[in-house]
Amino acid sequence: MTKTIKVALAGAGAFGIKHLDGIKNIDGVEVISLISRDIDKTREVAAKYGIGHVTTDLADALALKEVDAVILCTPTQMHAEQTLACLKAGKHVQVEIPLADSLKGAQDVIALQKQTGLVAMCGHTRRFNPSHQYVHNEIQAGKFNIQQMDVQTYFFRRTNTNALGQPRSWTDHLLWHHAAHTVDLFAYQANSPIVQANAIQGPIHPTLGIAMDMSIQLKAANGAICTLSLSFNNDGPLGTFFRYIGDTATYIARYDDLFTGKEEPIDVSKVAVSMNGIELQDREFFAAIKEGREPNSSVARVFACYEVLHQLEQQLNAN
């Protein structure tokens, strides 16, 4: 495909805007439709980014023949259903993490993608952050092997708000959303499937109906281990912080930045064409469409993560 890829983007919230900012830097791609629940806010964002078509209904955008691909930055609970709708409409699709909030939802998407042959990718951004790409390249070159990953995913969300602190219409989830990043990244970086998984969680929030604190342990077939702590109760540094403990080095990754175990900065500016993980994720999606290939973090390649999440959910529900 050499023509400009015409894109519909669903979700004009915090993450949708991150994608719009990233796409501005990518040649041969144009966002022509913006879909979100609040029509006034959607029009405001569309005007800022020069997007001509605005709607509150994904079906309206899918009906546009000129739309080649869709990026979904919508509530977790809608991901699988909307991804299926995009594939049924003949559109390539990138859905933000998580692919689904159930194993069945993920299985349904995998099955339909295989039938259609369209590019279907999930936004497992950690595969694309320059910090994690640097570590991955060291592993691929045989210079570093993971012995342990210690990961902290911390937010302060005792009320239902998004990454910008704005009221949210849906409820986020530590297991099916935030743990998905680390479960997938651990297996990807260890280059070994997860063979053991254990989880415990704190009390269920009386209003939000979710656990606000969670602890997960993972073990890969090659012996590498991972400990993940997650909280919506943490009133301190926010975000996800990774410590890679290996046979030759220790690395600390904070989003797109990387440090040694002694907090010495590592230059990752030459790892990829951008320092923005979301932009790099989008570049991979569009490149896969143009080149007719399977992308890194295709729905098939991340599916094992959702099998582990399902196993952990079953465990938590039994306790």
C-alpha positions in Angstrom: 0.0 0.0 0.0 1.5 3.3 -1.1 -1.4 5.6 -0.8 -2.2 7.7 2.3 -3.7 5.5 5.0 -7.0 7.1 6.1 -7.7 6.5 9.8 -10.7 6.7 12.1 -9.8 7.2 15.8 -12.3 6.3 18.5 -11.8 8.1 21.8 -11.0 11.8 22.2 -9.8 11.4 25.8 -6.3 11.4 27.2 -5.0 8.4 25.2 -6.7 9.4 22.0 -4.9 12.7 22.1 -1.6 10.9 22.7 -2.2 9.0 19.4 -3.2 12.1 17.5 0.0 13.8 18.6 2.1 10.8 17.5 0.4 10.4 14.2 1.2 14.1 13.3 4.8 12.9 13.0 4.1 10.0 10.7 4.1 10.5 6.9 1.4 8.9 4.7 -1.2 8.8 7.4 -4.3 11.0 7.9 -6.9 10.9 10.6 -10.2 11.7 8.8 -12.8 10.7 11.4 -13.0 11.2 15.2 -15.5 9.3 17.3 -16.3 10.0 21.0 -19.2 10.1 23.4 -19.3 13.9 24.0 -20.0 15.5 20.7 -19.0 19.0 21.8 -15.6 17.8 23.1 -15.1 15.7 20.0 -15.7 18.6 17.7 -13.2 20.7 19.8 -10.5 18.1 19.5 -11.3 17.5 15.8 -11.0 21.2 15.0 -7.6 21.3 16.8 -6.2 18.4 14.7 -8.0 19.2 11.4 -10.2 16.2 11.4 -13.3 16.7 9.1 -15.7 13.9 10.2 -17.0 13.8 13.8 -19.5 11.3 15.3 -20.5 9.7 18.5 -21.1 6.3 16.8 -18.3 4.0 15.6 -20.6 2.5 13.0 -20.8 5.9 11.2 -17.0 5.9 10.8 -16.9 2.2 9.8 -19.4 3.1 7.0 -17.0 5.5 5.4 -15.4 3.6 2.4 -12.3 5.8 2.5 -11.4 4.6 6.1 -8.6 2.0 5.9 -7.9 1.6 9.5 -9.2 2.3 13.0 -7.5 3.0 16.3 -9.6 2.3 19.4 -8.9 4.3 22.5 -12.2 3.5 24.2 -13.3 2.0 27.5 -11.8 -1.4 28.2 -15.2 -3.1 28.4 -15.8 -2.2 24.7 -12.5 -3.3 23.2 -13.3 -6.8 22.0 -16.7 -5.9 20.6 -15.4 -2.8 18.8 -12.4 -4.7 17.4 -14.7 -7.3 16.0 -16.9 -4.6 14.5 -13.9 -3.1 12.7 -12.7 -6.4 11.3 -16.2 -7.2 10.1 -16.3 -3.9 8.3 -13.0 -4.8 6.5 -10.9 -2.3 8.4 -7.4 -2.8 9.9 -7.5 -2.2 13.6 -5.3 -1.2 16.5 -7.0 -1.5 19.9 -5.4 0.0 22.9 -4.4 -2.3 25.7 -6.2 -4.5 26.8 -7.4 -6.5 23.8 -10.4 -7.7 25.9 -11.5 -8.0 29.5 -12.2 -11.7 29.2 -10.5 -14.7 27.6 -13.5 -15.4 25.4 -13.4 -11.8 24.1 -9.7 -12.3 23.1 -10.4 -15.7 21.5 -13.2 -14.2 19.4 -10.9 -11.5 18.1 -8.1 -13.9 17.3 -10.5 -16.2 15.4 -12.0 -13.3 13.2 -8.5 -11.9 12.5 -7.4 -15.2 11.1 -10.5 -15.3 8.9 -10.1 -11.8 7.5 -6.3 -11.6 7.3 -6.5 -7.9 8.3 -3.9 -6.3 10.5 -5.1 -6.4 14.0 -2.8 -5.1 16.7 -3.0 -4.4 20.4 -1.4 -1.4 22.0 1.1 -3.2 24.3 3.2 0.0 24.4 6.0 -1.4 26.5 7.2 -3.4 23.5 7.8 -0.1 21.8 9.1 2.3 24.5 12.8 3.0 23.6 13.8 2.1 27.2 12.4 -1.5 26.8 13.6 -1.7 23.2 17.1 -1.1 24.4 16.9 -3.9 26.9 15.3 -6.2 24.3 18.1 -5.5 21.9 20.7 -6.4 24.6 18.8 -9.6 25.2 18.6 -10.4 21.4 22.3 -9.8 21.1 23.1 -12.3 23.9 24.5 -9.5 26.1 21.9 -9.6 28.9 19.5 -12.2 30.3 16.8 -11.5 32.8 16.9 -13.2 36.2 14.2 -11.1 37.8 11.9 -8.2 37.0 10.5 -6.1 39.8 7.6 -3.8 38.6 5.5 -1.2 40.4 2.3 0.1 38.8 1.0 2.9 41.0 -1.8 5.4 40.6 -4.0 7.5 42.9 -7.5 6.8 41.7 -9.9 6.6 44.7 -12.4 8.4 42.4 -13.2 7.4 38.8 -10.8 9.6 36.8 -8.6 9.3 33.8 -4.9 10.0 33.2 -5.7 13.7 33.0 -7.6 13.7 36.3 -10.9 14.1 34.4 -14.1 12.2 35.4 -14.3 8.8 33.7 -17.5 7.1 32.5 -16.1 3.6 32.9 -14.1 1.7 35.6 -10.5 0.9 35.1 -9.0 -2.5 36.2 -5.7 -3.4 37.7 -5.7 -7.0 36.3 -7.2 -6.7 32.9 -5.6 -3.4 32.0 -2.5 -2.5 34.0 -1.2 -6.0 34.8 -1.5 -6.8 31.0 1.4 -4.5 30.3 3.8 -6.3 32.5 2.5 -9.9 32.0 3.1 -9.5 28.2 6.4 -7.6 28.6 7.9 -10.2 31.0 7.3 -13.1 28.6 8.4 -11.0 25.6 11.7 -9.9 27.3 12.4 -13.2 28.8 11.7 -14.8 25.4 10.1 -17.6 27.3 6.4 -18.5 28.1 5.0 -17.9 31.6 4.6 -21.3 33.3 3.6 -20.2 36.8 1.4 -17.3 37.9 0.0 -16.3 41.3 -2.1 -13.3 42.5 -3.5 -11.9 45.6 -5.6 -8.8 45.9 -6.8 -6.3 48.6 -10.4 -5.3 49.5 -12.9 -4.5 46.8 -13.7 -0.8 46.7 -17.4 -0.3 47.9 -18.2 2.2 45.1 -15.9 1.3 42.2 -16.4 -2.5 42.6 -12.7 -3.3 41.9 -9.7 -4.3 43.9 -7.5 -1.2 44.6 -4.3 -3.2 45.4 -2.9 -6.3 43.9 0.3 -8.4 43.9 1.3 -10.8 41.1 4.1 -13.3 40.8 5.2 -14.9 37.5 7.8 -17.4 36.4 8.9 -18.1 32.9 9.9 -21.5 31.5 13.6 -20.5 31.4 13.6 -19.7 35.2 13.2 -15.9 35.1 10.8 -14.5 37.7 8.7 -11.3 38.0 7.1 -9.6 40.9 4.4 -7.0 40.1 2.8 -4.7 42.6 -0.2 -2.6 41.6 -2.2 0.0 43.4 -4.8 2.7 42.9 -4.2 3.9 46.4 -0.6 5.1 46.1 -0.4 8.9 46.7 3.2 9.3 45.4 5.2 9.0 42.2 2.6 7.7 39.7 3.1 5.4 36.7 4.9 2.1 36.1 8.6 1.6 37.0 10.5 -1.5 35.9 13.7 -2.9 37.4 15.4 -5.5 35.2 17.9 -7.6 37.2 20.1 -9.7 34.9 23.3 -11.6 34.7 25.4 -8.7 33.4 23.5 -5.5 34.5 20.6 -3.9 36.2 18.3 -1.5 34.3 15.6 0.8 35.6 13.0 1.8 33.0 10.5 4.6 33.5 8.4 4.9 30.3 10.7 6.0 27.5 13.7 6.6 29.8 16.3 4.1 31.0 18.8 4.2 33.8 21.4 1.8 35.3 20.8 0.3 38.7 22.8 3.2 40.1 20.4 5.7 38.5 22.9 6.7 35.8 21.0 7.7 32.6 21.4 5.6 29.5 21.1 7.4 26.1 18.3 5.6 24.2 17.7 8.5 21.7 19.2 6.4 18.9 17.2 3.2 19.6 14.3 4.2 17.3 13.2 7.1 15.1 11.3 8.7 18.0 11.5 8.8 21.8 7.7 8.5 22.1 6.4 4.9 22.7 2.9 5.7 21.5 4.2 7.1 18.2 6.5 4.1 17.7 3.5 1.8 18.4 1.5 3.7 15.7 4.4 3.6 13.3 4.5 -0.2 13.6 0.8 -0.5 13.0 0.9 1.6 9.8 4.1 -0.1 8.6 2.5 -3.5 8.9 -0.5 -2.3 6.9 1.7 -0.9 4.1 4.0 -3.9 4.1 1.3 -6.5 4.4 2.9 -8.2 7.4 2.1 -9.2 11.0 3.0 -6.4 13.4 4.9 -6.7 16.7 2.1 -7.0 19.3 -0.4 -8.4 16.8 -3.4 -9.9 18.6 -2.0 -13.4 18.0 1.4 -12.5 19.5 -0.1 -11.0 22.7 -2.8 -13.7 23.2 -0.7 -15.7 25.7 -0.9 -12.7 28.0 -4.7 -12.9 28.2 -4.5 -16.6 28.9 -2.4 -15.8 32.0 -4.8 -13.0 33.0 -7.7 -15.4 32.8 -5.8 -17.9 35.0 -5.1 -15.2 37.5 -8.7 -14.0 37.5 -10.0 -17.6 38.1 -7.5 -17.8 41.1 -8.6 -14.5 42.6 -12.3 -15.4 42.2 -11.8 -18.7 44.0 -10.2 -17.0 47.1 
